[in-house]
């Protein structure tokens, strides 16, 4: 199962610079939410579709949605961006909205494959929402360090 650490950075170059750090973004220098197995492309596009009411295809086609920023030839890890639309949806969602989204998200094939329950999905959304909020307050964007 891939390691997926979600974090914010001020720009794409700073996010890609995380690849120079063994083990991904260090919590002493980055705001990090580790989510083992939470794929930044498929899983996050599913979440965005649920939060915004669009289709999965629309969410996955948005600029920056699961966009590979690092070299595909890198041996150990990759950096992908998350869409600004997902970040905004996480910031603007109410507590009840996150709970409703978590229930729907837990029903997706991707989360069911990992045995993610409604409660776990809700906890993940609270963490991601907080990360998105902290990123937005400083005009930063969300990224994922993804290692196989």
C-alpha positions as CSV (number, residue, x, y, z in Angstrom):
1,X,0.0,0.0,0.0
2,X,1.5,3.4,-1.0
3,X,2.5,5.9,1.6
4,X,0.7,9.2,1.0
5,X,1.6,12.3,3.0
6,X,-0.6,15.3,2.2
7,X,0.9,18.7,2.9
8,X,0.9,22.3,1.9
9,X,3.6,24.3,0.3
10,X,3.9,27.9,-1.0
11,X,4.5,26.8,-4.6
12,X,5.1,23.8,-6.8
13,X,8.9,24.0,-6.6
14,X,8.9,24.0,-2.8
15,X,6.6,20.9,-2.9
16,X,8.9,19.1,-5.3
17,X,11.8,19.9,-3.1
18,X,10.3,17.5,-0.5
19,X,11.8,14.7,-2.7
20,X,15.2,15.8,-1.4
21,X,14.2,14.8,2.1
22,X,14.4,11.1,3.0
23,X,11.0,9.8,4.0
24,X,8.9,12.7,2.5
25,X,7.8,15.9,4.1
26,X,9.1,16.3,7.7
27,X,6.5,17.4,10.2
28,X,9.1,19.8,11.7
29,X,9.2,21.8,8.4
30,X,5.8,21.0,6.9
31,X,2.2,20.7,7.9
32,X,1.6,17.1,7.1
33,X,-1.4,14.7,7.2
34,X,-0.2,11.1,6.6
35,X,-2.8,9.0,4.9
36,X,-1.5,5.6,4.0
37,X,-3.1,4.3,0.8
38,X,-5.2,7.5,0.0
39,X,-4.3,7.9,-3.6
40,X,-4.0,11.5,-4.6
41,X,-5.6,10.9,-8.0
42,X,-8.5,8.5,-7.8
43,X,-9.4,8.8,-4.1
44,X,-9.2,12.6,-4.1
45,X,-11.1,13.0,-7.3
46,X,-13.9,10.8,-5.8
47,X,-13.8,13.1,-2.7
48,X,-14.0,16.2,-4.8
49,X,-16.9,14.9,-6.8
50,X,-18.8,14.2,-3.6
51,X,-18.0,17.5,-2.0
52,X,-18.8,19.6,-5.1
53,X,-21.6,17.6,-6.7
54,X,-19.7,17.2,-10.0
55,X,-18.9,13.9,-11.7
56,X,-15.7,11.9,-11.1
57,X,-14.6,12.7,-14.6
58,X,-15.1,16.4,-14.1
59,X,-13.2,16.3,-10.8
60,X,-10.3,14.3,-12.3
61,X,-10.0,16.7,-15.3
62,X,-9.6,19.9,-13.2
63,X,-6.3,21.7,-13.4
64,X,-3.9,20.4,-10.7
65,X,-6.1,17.3,-9.9
66,X,-3.6,14.6,-9.2
67,X,-1.1,16.3,-11.6
68,X,2.4,14.8,-11.4
69,X,4.8,17.6,-10.6
70,X,8.0,15.5,-10.1
71,X,9.8,13.5,-12.7
72,X,8.1,10.2,-13.5
73,X,11.6,8.7,-13.5
74,X,12.2,9.4,-9.8
75,X,12.9,6.1,-8.2
76,X,11.2,6.3,-4.8
77,X,8.5,8.9,-4.6
78,X,6.4,11.4,-6.5
79,X,4.8,14.7,-5.8
80,X,1.3,15.4,-7.1
81,X,-0.8,18.5,-6.7
82,X,-4.4,18.6,-5.5
83,X,-7.0,20.7,-7.3
84,X,-7.7,24.2,-6.0
85,X,-11.4,23.2,-6.2
86,X,-10.9,20.4,-3.8
87,X,-9.0,22.7,-1.4
88,X,-11.8,25.3,-1.5
89,X,-14.5,22.6,-1.0
90,X,-12.6,21.3,2.1
91,X,-12.3,24.7,3.5
92,X,-15.9,25.7,3.0
93,X,-17.5,22.5,4.1
94,X,-19.5,22.6,7.3
95,X,-19.1,20.0,10.0
96,X,-22.4,18.4,8.9
97,X,-21.3,18.6,5.2
98,X,-18.0,16.8,6.1
99,X,-20.0,14.1,7.9
100,X,-22.3,13.6,4.9
101,X,-19.4,13.6,2.5
102,X,-17.6,11.0,4.7
103,X,-20.5,8.6,4.6
104,X,-20.7,8.9,0.8
105,X,-16.9,8.7,0.4
106,X,-16.7,5.5,2.6
107,X,-19.0,3.9,0.1
108,X,-16.6,4.3,-2.8
109,X,-14.8,1.3,-4.2
110,X,-11.4,2.9,-3.3
111,X,-12.2,3.3,0.4
112,X,-14.0,0.1,0.7
113,X,-11.0,-1.7,-0.7
114,X,-9.0,-0.4,2.3
115,X,-11.7,-1.2,4.8
116,X,-12.3,2.5,5.6
117,X,-15.4,3.0,7.7
118,X,-17.7,6.1,7.9
119,X,-16.0,7.1,11.2
120,X,-12.5,6.8,9.7
121,X,-13.5,8.7,6.6
122,X,-14.9,11.4,8.8
123,X,-11.7,11.6,10.8
124,X,-9.7,11.9,7.5
125,X,-12.0,14.6,6.2
126,X,-11.6,16.6,9.5
127,X,-7.8,16.3,9.1
128,X,-7.8,17.3,5.4
129,X,-10.2,20.1,6.0
130,X,-7.9,21.5,8.7
131,X,-4.9,21.2,6.4
132,X,-6.7,22.9,3.6
133,X,-7.8,25.7,5.9
134,X,-4.3,26.3,7.2
135,X,-3.0,26.2,3.6
136,X,-5.6,28.7,2.4
137,X,-5.0,31.2,5.2
138,X,-1.4,31.5,3.9
139,X,-2.1,31.4,0.2
140,X,-0.6,27.9,-0.1
141,X,-1.7,24.9,-2.1
142,X,-2.1,21.2,-1.3
143,X,0.2,18.4,-2.4
144,X,0.8,14.7,-1.9
145,X,4.1,13.0,-1.4
146,X,3.4,9.5,-2.7
147,X,5.9,6.6,-2.2
148,X,5.3,3.0,-3.2
